[in-house]
């Protein structure tokens, strides 16, 4: 509002950088997921070629608190790096 902006969108470069960050930090925890109690996310423990289901897509592997810290640092900089502001 202070910038009199009516639209806010991530830049293509910022989106690409975020995807790269997610993929660089990804962890393969499929062995853990397969060994868990049978349920929706591991196809009831049956495998069956269906693989592991996930509603999260590709999560930020360092976790919630690291993500919260990342956002705080970005906000504290105040330059809105990675966003395209429109009027």
C-alpha positions in Angstrom: 0.0 0.0 0.0 2.9 2.4 0.8 4.2 1.7 -2.7 0.8 2.4 -4.2 0.9 -1.1 -5.9 -2.2 -2.8 -7.2 -0.7 -6.1 -8.3 2.1 -8.2 -7.0 3.5 -11.2 -8.9 6.7 -13.2 -8.6 9.2 -12.7 -11.3 10.0 -15.6 -13.6 13.6 -15.6 -12.3 12.4 -15.7 -8.7 10.1 -18.7 -9.5 12.9 -20.5 -11.3 15.3 -19.8 -8.4 12.7 -21.1 -5.9 12.2 -24.4 -7.8 16.0 -24.8 -8.0 16.2 -24.2 -4.2 13.5 -26.8 -3.5 15.1 -29.4 -5.7 18.7 -28.8 -4.4 17.5 -29.2 -0.8 15.2 -32.2 -1.5 15.7 -35.4 0.5 14.8 -38.9 -0.5 12.7 -40.2 2.3 10.9 -42.8 0.3 12.3 -45.7 2.3 10.8 -44.2 5.5 7.4 -43.6 3.8 7.3 -47.2 2.5 8.1 -48.5 6.0 5.4 -46.5 7.7 2.1 -47.9 9.0 -0.1 -48.6 5.9 -2.2 -45.6 5.0 -3.3 -43.3 2.2 0.2 -41.8 1.6 1.9 -45.1 1.0 -0.8 -46.9 -0.9 -1.9 -48.8 2.2 1.6 -50.3 2.4 0.9 -52.2 -0.8 3.1 -50.4 -3.3 1.5 -51.8 -6.4 3.4 -49.5 -8.7 1.3 -46.5 -7.5 4.2 -45.0 -5.5 3.9 -42.6 -2.6 1.1 -40.1 -2.7 1.7 -36.6 -1.5 -0.5 -33.5 -1.3 2.6 -31.4 -0.7 4.3 -31.6 -4.0 7.9 -30.8 -3.4 8.2 -29.5 0.2 10.9 -27.2 1.6 13.0 -29.9 3.2 14.7 -27.9 5.9 11.3 -27.6 7.5 8.8 -25.1 8.7 11.0 -23.2 11.1 13.8 -22.8 8.5 11.2 -21.6 6.0 9.8 -19.1 8.6 13.4 -17.8 9.2 13.9 -17.5 5.4 10.7 -15.4 5.0 11.7 -13.2 8.0 15.1 -12.4 6.5 13.5 -11.6 3.2 10.9 -9.4 4.8 13.5 -7.6 6.9 15.5 -6.7 3.8 12.5 -4.7 2.7 13.4 -4.7 -1.0 10.7 -7.2 -2.1 13.4 -9.0 -4.2 11.8 -11.4 -6.6 8.4 -9.6 -6.9 7.1 -7.5 -9.8 4.9 -4.7 -8.5 2.3 -3.2 -10.8 0.2 -0.1 -10.6 
